Each structure stands twice: as structure tokens, then as C-alpha cells.
């Protein structure tokens, strides 16, 4: 295992392959998603125990929400509602002093009962600052960047005509949904897909180390997470190169 000072502060995961895993075993898509939820619980607890402060999970892209079948989306909404209600009262979450946060267009797109469950989980953990569990729901990084640019333009228009207005990387970051998150150190993607998608956290993964595994998300284990940490600890980071 990497030494404590080599443990990434912020790990992000793109958990791909739950549907394929289910189909390969003659299971339903929902059984694949349910298995993925259990894997996430194991990995999240393990990451915290390994010293990872921020863990971010792409739970649902905006395209997933709009393009998948209504039946599958309804099933996912039920899972989200149930799991966020569980997280709000989860003893381990409170013992580890983990703050839960959600990013994306879930407020605009999710049904009210699901939104209420997410908001309750956030409120129940808002006072914690030891660990951070971040969910990206109905999220698209390109949308986030466009919204940030629009926000900067609106801010510039409010500045007096003769005043100097400087656009900087810090200003752009402050207009992103992820303005309060540190840069991603390690990005893990499962299911043998060696690429990024829909600009996931595009600003924050600029200097991240990438770890790709052929394992489907329902096959991912804490041991595989340790493999990713080990690979991260053995690499030399080249900032901006």
C-alpha cells in the first residue's frame, strides 16, 4: 500500500458495467444496479479507512437520465430514494463524520420524493468535515462548464464599464458546481472503457492519474481499489505536463 502521504486526497469513480454484468449472468438490469449499490457501500467504507478524504461517484449522467428507458429510470429513482434515506441515518457515515453532497441537475430532473431524500442526507451530514462523499447525479461536465462561462459573463456585465475585470482559473472554478471540491488526484473507471465521458469533472481531472480496469463495477472490490491506490503511489505526477 502507498504510504499515508502518497494516498490520494480525492478519488473519483466512473462505475461502468452494471448492466453488462447483469446480462452476462442472465440477471435483470435492476439486479445489476442493486449489486452495484452494495459494491459502492464496501468501496466507500474502504476508501475512508485508507485515508481518502474525498470520494466522488458518478451515479447517473444527464444522458443516462434522458435516454434510458422510463422503466429503468423509475427503478433507479427508487434505488436513489432508498439509499439516500439509508445514508442519512447510517451509523458508519456519522462515526466517520462524512459529509454527503450531490452535484448535477437532480433538483431540476428528479421526482420530489427523491430530491427530498437527497436533501435530507445532505442536511443530516452538513456539519461534518472529516470525509466527503460526493454523488454526481444527472450530471454532465460540459453543461457545468457552459454554466460557469455564462456565470462569468453575467458577473462581468455587472462590473462598472471602466473597472478592470480579470478572468482567471480561480474565477472559473468558483462558478463550477464543484467549486468547493479539491482537484481529483485519481480517477478510476471500470468495465474496460479507457476514456472519459461527457466531460466528467473536466476542470478537476486535468492533472488526475487515470486507472482503468476491465472489471465490471459489480465485480470491483476493495482489493481492486487497493490496486488502484498502489498504482497511484508508484507513479510520478507531472503537473500540467
Buried (B, 14 or more C-beta within 10 A) or exposed (E): EBEEEBBBBBBBBBBBBBBBBBEEEEBEBBBBBBBBBEBBBEBBBBBBEBBBBBBBBBBBBBEBBEEBEEEBBEBBBBBBBEBBBBBBEBEEBEEBEBBBBBBBBBEEBBEEEBBBBBBBBBEBBEEBEEBBBBBBBBBBBEBBBEBBEEBBEEBEEEEEEEEEEEEEEEBBBBBBBBEEBEBBBBBBBBBEBEEBBBBBBBBBBEEBBBBBBEBBBBBBEBEBBBBBBEBBBEEEEEEEE
